[in-house]
Amino acid sequence: MYVIRLNNMRFHSHIGVLEEEKVVGQNIAIDLETTIEAVPHDDQLDSTVSYADFYPVIAEIIRSNRVDLVETLVQMIIKKIKEVDNRISAVKVRIQKQATPIDGVFDNVEIEMEG
Protein backbone atom coordinates (compact mmCIF):
# COMPACT_ATOMS: atom_id res chain seq x y z
CA MET A 1 0.00 0.00 0.00
CA TYR A 2 1.18 3.55 -0.73
CA VAL A 3 -0.14 7.10 -0.99
CA ILE A 4 -0.28 9.53 -3.92
CA ARG A 5 -0.91 13.22 -3.15
CA LEU A 6 -1.59 16.22 -5.36
CA ASN A 7 -1.30 19.38 -3.30
CA ASN A 8 -2.57 22.90 -3.76
CA MET A 9 -4.34 22.47 -7.09
CA ARG A 10 -5.90 25.85 -7.94
CA PHE A 11 -9.24 26.46 -9.61
CA HIS A 12 -11.82 29.20 -10.04
CA SER A 13 -15.22 27.90 -8.97
CA HIS A 14 -18.83 29.00 -8.68
CA ILE A 15 -19.64 27.13 -5.47
CA GLY A 16 -21.63 28.60 -2.64
CA VAL A 17 -25.00 29.42 -1.20
CA LEU A 18 -24.87 33.16 -1.89
CA GLU A 19 -25.80 34.46 -5.35
CA GLU A 20 -22.54 36.43 -5.64
CA GLU A 21 -20.56 33.23 -5.11
CA LYS A 22 -22.46 31.59 -7.96
CA VAL A 23 -22.08 34.55 -10.32
CA VAL A 24 -18.63 35.97 -9.55
CA GLY A 25 -17.15 32.79 -8.11
CA GLN A 26 -14.05 32.43 -6.00
CA ASN A 27 -10.67 30.77 -6.02
CA ILE A 28 -10.30 27.42 -4.34
CA ALA A 29 -7.35 25.18 -3.57
CA ILE A 30 -7.69 21.41 -3.46
CA ASP A 31 -5.44 18.79 -1.87
CA LEU A 32 -6.02 15.19 -2.90
CA GLU A 33 -4.66 12.11 -1.14
CA THR A 34 -5.24 8.62 -2.53
CA THR A 35 -4.33 5.33 -0.92
CA ILE A 36 -3.31 2.69 -3.42
CA GLU A 37 -3.59 -0.98 -2.47
CA ALA A 38 -1.16 -2.47 -4.99
CA VAL A 39 2.54 -1.64 -4.88
CA PRO A 40 4.20 -1.23 -8.31
CA HIS A 41 6.04 -4.43 -9.17
CA ASP A 42 8.14 -3.12 -12.03
CA ASP A 43 9.10 0.16 -13.68
CA GLN A 44 6.05 0.23 -15.93
CA LEU A 45 3.28 2.85 -15.66
CA ASP A 46 0.54 0.23 -15.89
CA SER A 47 1.78 -1.35 -12.65
CA THR A 48 0.74 1.77 -10.74
CA VAL A 49 -2.02 4.35 -10.65
CA SER A 50 -1.11 7.37 -12.76
CA TYR A 51 -1.39 10.57 -10.73
CA ALA A 52 -1.64 12.45 -14.04
CA ASP A 53 -5.21 11.14 -14.34
CA PHE A 54 -6.42 12.95 -11.21
CA TYR A 55 -6.15 16.64 -12.15
CA PRO A 56 -8.32 16.48 -15.31
CA VAL A 57 -11.05 14.61 -13.39
CA ILE A 58 -11.13 17.29 -10.68
CA ALA A 59 -10.93 20.14 -13.20
CA GLU A 60 -13.97 18.81 -15.06
CA ILE A 61 -15.99 18.47 -11.83
CA ILE A 62 -15.16 22.08 -10.88
CA ARG A 63 -15.93 23.37 -14.38
CA SER A 64 -19.26 21.62 -14.76
CA ASN A 65 -20.80 22.01 -11.30
CA ARG A 66 -22.26 24.96 -9.41
CA VAL A 67 -23.32 23.30 -6.20
CA ASP A 68 -24.24 25.13 -3.02
CA LEU A 69 -22.09 23.18 -0.57
CA VAL A 70 -18.36 22.51 -0.63
CA GLU A 71 -19.20 19.23 1.08
CA THR A 72 -21.19 18.17 -1.98
CA LEU A 73 -18.25 19.00 -4.23
CA VAL A 74 -15.87 16.97 -2.03
CA GLN A 75 -18.19 13.96 -2.21
CA MET A 76 -18.35 14.24 -6.01
CA ILE A 77 -14.55 14.34 -6.23
CA ILE A 78 -14.12 11.33 -3.93
CA LYS A 79 -16.59 9.30 -5.99
CA LYS A 80 -15.01 10.15 -9.36
CA ILE A 81 -11.42 9.64 -8.20
CA LYS A 82 -12.30 6.20 -6.87
CA GLU A 83 -13.62 5.37 -10.35
CA VAL A 84 -10.25 6.22 -11.97
CA ASP A 85 -8.68 2.90 -10.93
CA ASN A 86 -9.94 -0.03 -8.85
CA ARG A 87 -6.62 -0.13 -6.94
CA ILE A 88 -7.58 3.13 -5.17
CA SER A 89 -8.86 2.09 -1.75
CA ALA A 90 -9.29 5.48 -0.05
CA VAL A 91 -9.51 9.11 -1.09
CA LYS A 92 -9.11 12.18 1.10
CA VAL A 93 -10.00 15.62 -0.29
CA ARG A 94 -9.38 19.00 1.30
CA ILE A 95 -10.91 22.12 -0.28
CA GLN A 96 -10.03 25.64 0.78
CA LYS A 97 -12.28 28.51 -0.29
CA GLN A 98 -9.92 31.47 -0.56
CA ALA A 99 -12.39 34.37 -0.41
CA THR A 100 -15.44 33.55 1.63
CA PRO A 101 -18.01 36.29 2.29
CA ILE A 102 -17.76 36.09 6.08
CA ASP A 103 -17.13 39.22 8.13
CA GLY A 104 -13.76 38.63 9.79
CA VAL A 105 -10.04 38.24 9.19
CA PHE A 106 -8.87 34.76 8.17
CA ASP A 107 -7.04 33.07 5.31
CA ASN A 108 -9.64 30.58 4.12
CA VAL A 109 -12.37 28.11 4.97
CA GLU A 110 -11.41 24.45 4.66
CA ILE A 111 -13.47 21.27 4.36
CA GLU A 112 -11.87 17.82 4.51
CA MET A 113 -13.53 14.45 3.90
CA GLU A 114 -12.35 10.92 3.37
CA GLY A 115 -14.05 8.06 1.62
N, C-alpha and C positions, 0 to 999 in steps of 0.2 A: 504494500500500500504506500502511496505517496501523494503529495499535495501539489497542485498547480494553482498559482495566484496571478491575477492581473490586477494591478493596483492603480488607482487614481485615473480611471478612464473618464474622460470629460465629454459631456453632451449638453445640448440646449434642449430643454423639455417644456412641455405645456401640461404639467401635472399640478393639480391643486384643487382645492374647493372654491377658492375665490375666482371670480371672473377674470380679474387682471392676470392671475397666474395662468389661466387657460389661453388668454389672448397674447399677452406679452411674453409669457414663459419665464424661465429662470435656468441658470446653469446648475448642473448637478455633477457630482463625482461618484463613481461607482467602483467599489472593490469587489472582486469575485474570488472566491476560494473554492476549489473543487478537490474532492478526495477521490483518488483513482485506486481501484482495487487491484488491478494487475500491474506488476512491475515490468518495465521493458526488458525483454530477454535478448535483444540484439540491438544493433545500431540502425535499425530501420524505423521510419516514421510510423508504419502501420502497426508496430508493436507497442505504441503508446497512444495517448489521446493528444491530438494536436491543439495546443493552446491558441493557435491562429484561428481556429473555428469559433472561438467564443465571442470576440469583439463584434463581428458582423451580426451575430444573433442578437446581441444586446442592442446594437445600434438600430436594427430594424424594429425591435420592440419599442424603443424610445420614440422613433420616428412615427410609428403608426398608431400610437395610443395616447389618448388624452384622458387618463383616469383621474379621479378625484384624490385617491389615497396613494401615498408612496408605498404603503404596505401591499396594495394590490399589484403595483408594478414589480415589487420584489418577488411576490409569488409567481407572477408571469415569467420573470427571468429564471427563477429556480426551475420551474417546470420545463421551459424550453432548453435550458442548458443540460438538464438530465436527459433530454431526448437526443442530444448531440452524439452520445456514445454510451452503450450499455455498461461500460466499465466504470462510469462515474457513479459512485455510491452516495456521495453527499455533496451538497452545494450550499455555500454560505455567501450571502450578498449583503453588502453595506452600501446604502445610498445616502449621500449628503446633499441636502438642498442648500445652495450657497447663499441665496438671497430670499429669505422667508419673511413675509409681511407680518412680523411680530414686533411690537414696540419693545425695544431693548437692545443691548449691545452684546453680541455673540458672533462667533464665526459661522456656524451652520447648524442645521438640524439633521440628525442622523438616525436612520432606521436600519436595524440589522436583523436578518432572519436566516434560519438554516433549515434545510429540508433534504 
